[in-house]
Amino acid sequence: MADMFIFVNGTTTDMSKAIQKVDISKLPARVSQPYTLTKNFNLNIHESRILIRILQQIKQHQRIELGTQIDINDNVKMRFRPKDLTVGNDLKLVYDALSSIRKKQIVLNGTTTDEGNEVQTKTITGIITEATYDVNHSFVDISLNFEWFKLLVDLTKGYTPYLSNVGFQTSNVHHLVIYQYICHWFKPGKSTSVDSKELDEKQIRENFKIAAYKDLRKIIDRVIQPCKEELDKYADNSFNFKLIRVNPEATRGRGAKIKTVLFKFYQNKKEDINTTYEPKRVAKKIEEFSKIYGLTKDQEAMLGALAKKYDLSYVSTIEYANRKYLRKQEDFIKALHKLISKQK
């Protein structure tokens, strides 16, 4: 399969403000991704983590209406610390992933004017267009085609939401792909939600990007069962599964061969919990807020509960963006909670 697929252009938005340097401590816990990226590309875990950071920063644009920096070539630039794009200290994995993800092509449909006539166009770009990094490993600049960036920002597209931490807490890209597959189909409370899927071996290999292992039994033992255990621990959505045999009564022989696997999706009740909760960092932030707003001990406790439930970086971002308003409110906690609920 060629590493290329088609997107239709989104609407034009004003992105004239200068972008801020990315601080991952303030990035949202949940991102939204076109499922076609999962479906059409075989991203490895290191490429996936780079994409997640880009999507987190895009989500930041959506939440607090940040501007962005556009260079003379109509590319959007984001600056990260290389160590924020990976797990561990092997930065060569980051640079190799930047090189390989740049080669994955996207075709953007659009229009332009030629001699007074409107004509259809196709622009060939990549998931990223360029990456520049400091040889001393202090930063990496990642550029995206502006039209591609606008598509990713467009909230009307109905992209698949999922928790970003899963990509950094699993070392197996198949587990991340299975999680994204679940999130794509399983949307509790929506009429389009699908709570189960029955897949044969071919469909499992295609949907979960599994080329290794000679038979379905090994895929179940080496990928599906370990994936379930990880998602139960780290994710908001997980699954149970049941083996459907050629002959349901058979325990051995040809009749016991696994025909399909029935996946049943469920919520872990972790949707609004910060899975990377750090008490010391929360305590420091509460102390900072207390100095600004003169919080009581009870209010500090309530603020701690909000940080644990909604993600500290998200709460901090909302507070900072609305500080002028919040300082005028009689009940800081109530006003902050209202702002958070409105954004959610």
N, C-alpha and C positions, 0 to 999 in steps of 0.2 A: 504493500500500500504506500503510495507517495505521501510524503509529509506535507500535504497542502490541502486546504479546504476554503470554502467561500463564506464570506460574511457580507451582509448588506449594510451600507453606511448608516450611521445614526444621525441624529439631528445636531446642528452646530450649537456649541455652547461657548460662553465667554470665559476664556482661561488666561486672562491677561496679567494676573498678579504673579509675583515671584514666588516660586515654591520654597517651602522651608526644608531644611535638611531633615531627613527621616530619622525619627527617634522611635525605635521599635517598642519602647516601653509605653508609648501612647497610641500604638496601633490597635485597631479593633480586634476582638477575639474571633469574630465571624466574618467570612468573606463571601462574595458571590462570583461564581465562575461559569462561563459558557460551557455547558456539558460537552459540546463538540470538541473542546480542547482535550477532555479526557477520552472521548470516543475516538478521535481521529489521530491522536499522537501517542506514541509510546515514550512518554517522559520517564526518565529515571528519577530516583528519589531526590537527587541533588538539583536537577532541573525543576522538579516540582516545588522544592522549597524556595527557589528563586521566584517562581511564578506566584507562590503564596504571598511572599513579601510585597511583590508588585501589586497584587490584588488588595492586600491590606492597606497599602498607601492610597490606592484608588478609593477604597471604602472610606478612608479618612476624608478624601475630597467630597464624597457624597454626603457625609454626616455634617461637616462643619463648613462646607462650601469654600474650601481652600482654592486658591488659584494654583497655577502651575507655570513652570519655566519652559518656554519653547525656544529652541535654537533656530539659527538661520535656515536650517534644512527642514523646518516644521516637524521636529522631533520633540517629544516630552522627555525631560531628564529627571531622574530620581537618583539621589546619592545615598548609598548605604555603607555601613562598615562591613567588610568582607565576612567577618566572623558572625555577623547577624544573619547571613544567608545560609548558614550551615549548622550542624551539631558537631562539636569537637573542634580540633585545632588544625586539621588538614585543609589549608586554604587552596591547595592545588585542586581539590575536588570542586571548589567553587569556580575557579577559573576554567577548568575543563568543562564544567556544566554551562558556563556562560558561552563558551565557544560552540558547544553542541546545540544549545537551545536557539542560538542565533541562526542556525542553518534550517530551522523548521519554518517553512514558508506559509504565509497567509495571503489570500487574494481578496482585496477589498473592491467591491463594486461601487461605482460612483458615476458622476456626470461632470462635464466641463463644457466650455463654449469654444468652438472652433470656427472662425470666420463668421461669427454671428449665429451659428447654429449650435443647439445643445446636442452633445454626443455622449454615448455611454462609454465609460472607461473601466479598466481593471488595473489596480495597483498591486504589484507584488511586493510584499514586505515580510517581516518575520515576527515571531512572538516578541522578540526584541530586535531592534535595528542595529544597536551598537553597544559595546561595553568598554569602558576605559577604567583601568585600575592603577593605583599607585603601587610602584614596585616595593614600597615599604609597608604595604598592606593596611594603610590608614583609611582608604576609601575605595569604592567602586561606583562609577557613574553608569547607570543603565538608561538607554534611550529607547523610546517607543514611538512609532509612527503616530502622528497626532490624530489621524482619522481612526486608527485602531484604538487609541486611548479613549476617544469619545465613545466608541462602541462599548468599551468595558465600563465606562462611567454610567452609561444609559440604564437607569433603573427600570425602564419600561420593558426591557427585553426578557424578564422573567428568568434570570440566570439562577443556577443551583447554589443555594446557601449551604455553607458547612463551616465547622470550627477549624481555624487555622492550626491550632496546636497539634492536631492529629498528624499532620505532615512532619512535624518536628519530634514527635514522641514515638513514632514508629520508624524503624529502619528498613522496612519492607514496602516497596512501592506498590505491590499488589494489594496490601492492606489499605493503603490510601485510596487506590482505585476502587476497591470494593466499597469503602465508606462513601466515596463520591457517587457511586452507582446507587447506593441505598438512598442518599439524600436527594438524588435526582427523581426517584420514583416515590419515595415515602415522605409525604407532606401532611402530617396530622392536622385535621381541621379544615382541609381543603377538599373540594369535590373531586379534584384530579388525583388525589393520593392513591397510591397502590401499596398495599401492605404485604404482598407476597409475590414471588416470582419462581416459576419452575423452569430450570435450565438444564439442558443436556451438556455433555462434555464440550462439544464444539462451541456452544453459546457461552459456557463458562470461560473457555480460553479466549474467545473474542472479546467479551465484555470486561474481563478482569486482566487482560493483557498477559496471559500465561502461556509461554511457549515451552517451558521446561516440563520435566516429569512425563513419563511414558504412558501413564494411565490415570484415570479419574480418582482412584483410591489414593494415589500418592498426592494428588492435588489437594484432596480433602485433608490428609494428614499433615502436609507440609505448608499449606497456605490457608485453607478455609477455617480449620479449627483454631490455629494460632491467631488468625485475624479476628475471629469472634472474641477470643480472650482479650486481645488488645482493645478492641472497640468497647467491650464491656467496661474496661478500666479507664479509657481516655476520652471516649466520644459521647455525644448526645444520642446518637442512633446506633443500634446494633442489630443482631439477627440471631435466630435459631435456625437450624436446618435439619431436614429429614431426608434420608436416602430412599429413593423410590427404585425398587428392584424390578427386573423383568418379571419375576414371579414372586409376589409378596410373601408367599409361604415358604419359599426356598431359603435355606441357610448355607448351602454350598452348591458347587456346580454351575452350569451355565445359567440356570434360572435365578441364581443369586447375584448375577451381574448387575451393577448399578446402572440404571437406565437414565435417571435424572436426579437432580437435587432440588428439593423444595425449600426455598428460603422464606422465612417469616420475619418481617421487620418489626422492630419495636423501639420505643423511646427509653433511654436510660434515666430520664428525669434529671438530666444535667444541663439542660439547654441554657439556663441562666446562671450557671456556676462557673466561676473562673477556675479552670483546671490547673492553672499555674499560680495559684494563690500563694503569696509570700507575706506572712504576718509582719516581719520586720519592716518591709518596704511600706506596707499599709500603715503601720504605726508611725513611721516617719512622715508620711503624707498627711495623716490625721493631725499630727502636731503642727504641720505647716498650715493646714486649713484652720486650726484652732486659733492660731495667731492672727489670721486674717479676719475671721468671723466671730471670735470670742465665744467659742463653743463650750457648752457645759459638758460634764462627764457623760450624761445621758445622750446628748447629741453626738459626742465622739463615738459612743457605742453604736448608735444608729448609723453613723457614717461608715463605721467599720463593716457593718452588716451589708450596706449598699455596695461597698467595694468588693466584698466577698461574693455577693450575688451577681453583680453586673460586670465585673472586671475593673480593676483599679485604674488602668490606663484609660479606659473609656470614661469612667467617672471623672478623672482628672481633665480629660479633654473637654467634656461638657462644662465643667466648672470654669475652666480657663476661658472658654469661648463666651461664657455668660457672666463673667465676674462682675461687671458693672451693674448688671441687673440684679444679681444675687445679693450684692452688698446693700441693696435698698430694701430687701425683703425682711419682714419680721421673723419669719420662720425659715431659716436657711435650709434645713434638712427637707422640709416639706416642698419648698420651691425647687430644690435640686432634684428631688425624687420625681416631681412632676415633669421636669425637663427631660429626665432620663426616660421616663415612661412614654413621653411624646415621641422621642427619637426611636424607641424600640418598636 
